[in-house]
């Protein structure tokens, strides 16, 4: 990450950051539609913000990241989450180890996101959920290639098809949705956001849930 873990995490406590993260997380959980007490692996957790959110709503969360400094910061702030250092493209877990996997804006900075998605699919028994930067958005026009977004990958539904085309077995269901249509998060954004359908393909945040057909229960795995 380009800033320190403390600086990065502080953004979520700003008025804008708190609102954006809340909108993103609500969309992710709505698409995933999990049952209570499921296990979840948060891939590319960074400072652990979304791992903590998943833990707060009842998930049994393990979080993975290659950045040692970020993990130290995350572990200090997240006593209910287990943290593991590792790479998304070679997850150190057995197949079907977790009920779910999540990767929230972390794929945007990975050199081989398709390999990471394949690994998440390998270890997820019920499904995976991805949070991505969306190319067809106002945020892309404002920020692509600049500042914290330099080098970031921007996806759309066409690139998603490429990311999931090699998954075996193929997902039984693919759900997509969008959020953060006006990324300034000012009064107009807060007024308009609830009025725009999550299916309107112009939000800065693209969420994708890939679900398996064989998942029948959500028993916690040791």
N, C-alpha and C positions, 0 to 999 in steps of 0.2 A: 504494500500500500504506500502511497506517496506521502501521507502524513503519519504522525505517531498514532498509536492505538487510542490514546487519550483524546487527541484532537478529532479523530474519526468518530469516536463514540459520542463526543460532545455534540456533534451535529444532530443526533437523534433527540437531544434535549432542547433544541431550539424549537420555536413555535412552528417553523416550516418543516423541519425534520420530523418532529413528532406527528404532525398531521399526515405527511406523506407516508411514513412508515405504517401508521394506523390504517390508511386506505389500502396499502399494498398487502398487509397481513390479512385484513378482512377478506380481500379477494382470494388470496391463496387458500385460506381455510374453507371458504365457500366452495371453491372448485374441488378441493380434495375431499370434503365432506367426511372427515374421519369419525370413527367411533371413539369413545373415551378410553383412556389408558393404553393407547397404542404406543409402540416404540417407533422412534424416528431418528434418522441420521441427518444432521445438517452439514452439508458438504460445502467447504469454503466458507466457514462460519465467520471468519474475520474476528471482530471483537465480541461476537456472540449475541448481538442484539436480538436477532430473530430466534436463535436457540432459546433465549430466555423467554421470549413470547410464547413459543411452543410449550415450554415447560410450565408456564403460568396457566395454560388452559388444560393441563392434565397429561401431556405427552411425557413419556419416559425418553429423554433426549440424550443422544451422544452427538458431539460436534467435532468436526475434523477440519484442520487447516494446516498448510505447510509453514506458516509464519510463527516462529517461536514467540516473538514479542507479543503478537496479537493474542496467542493462546494464554500467555501468562496474565495479560490484562483481563481476558474473558473469564478465566477460571476464578480470578479474585472477585469478580462481580456476579458470578453465576454458580453458587454452591449446589444447585439442584441439577446441574448439567455435567456430564462426563466429557472431557476433552482429550482428543487424540491428535498427535501430529502425523500428517500423512498427505499423500497426493490423491486428488480426485480420480486420476487416470489409473490408479492402482490401489484401490481401497483395501485396507488390511483386514478384511472381514470375510467370513464364509458366505456362500450364496444363501439368499433369502433370510439373512440374519435379522433384518428389521421389517416392521410392517410398512414403513414409508421412508423415502428419502426426499430431502428438499435441497435445492441450490438456488439461493436468492441473490441475484446480480453477480454471483461469483463466476458463472460460466462466461460472462462478458469479458473476462480478463484471462481466460485460460487458453493456452496455445492449441489444444485439441479438445474442444468441447464435446464432440461426438463420442470420443473415448470415455469422457467423464460420464456422459449420459448412459452409455452402455454399462459402465461399472455400477452406477446407481441402480439401473434396472436389474442387474445381476443380484444385488444384495437386498432388493425391496420385494417383499412378499405380496403387498397389495397395490403399490403404485408409487409414483414419484411426482413432485410438483416443482416447476421451474419458475423463477422470477427473472425476467429478461428486460433489457433496454429495447424499446420498440422504435424501429426505424421511421415509421410513418407517424411521427408525432411532432408537436411543437418543441419538445425538449431536444430532439435530434437537430432541428433547424438552429436552435440556440446554442447548443453545447458540443455537438459532434466534433471530435478532434481537439478540443480545448480543455485546459485545466485538468480537473480530476477525470475527465472523460477521454483524455488523450490515449489512443491505442485501444479504446473499448470496442467491443463487438456490438453491433446493433442488429437485432433480429426482426423478422416478420414471419407470417405464417408459411411462406415459401421456404425460408431457411429452416424452420422447425421441421418441416417434412424431411429435409436432409438429415437433421440430427437424429430422427427417430426411425429412419427407413430401414436400418439394419437390426433393430431390436428383435430378439427371439425369446419367447413368442411375441408377436406384435401386440401392442396395447389393444385391449377390448374396447376401451373408450378413451377419447381424447377430448378434454374440455379446455376451452380457452376463454380468456376474459381480459379486459383492459381497465386501467385506473390511472389517476393523476393526469387528467386531460389538460389542465392549466397548471404547469409545474411551478409557477410562482407562488402558489398556495396562499394567495391573498384573499380578501373578502369575496371577490368575484368567483375565484376557484372554489371556495368553500360553499358558495351558493349554488354553483352550477353542477358540481361533481355529483351530488345525489340525484340530480335530474337527468343525467346522461346514462344510458344503459351500458352495462359492462361489456355488451357485445359490440359497441361502437368502436371500430378499429383505429382509433386515433389517440389512445392514451399513451403516455410515456412509459408505462409499466405494462408489459405483456406477461400474463401468467398462463401457464400450461400445466394441466394435470393429466398424467398418463396412468391409466388404471388397468389392472389385470382382471381377467374373467374368473380366475380360479380362487380369488380371495373370498372366503366365506365368513371368516371371523377375524377378530383382532386380539387374539390371545398374546399376552406379553411373552417375549422370548428371553431366555436367560442369556 
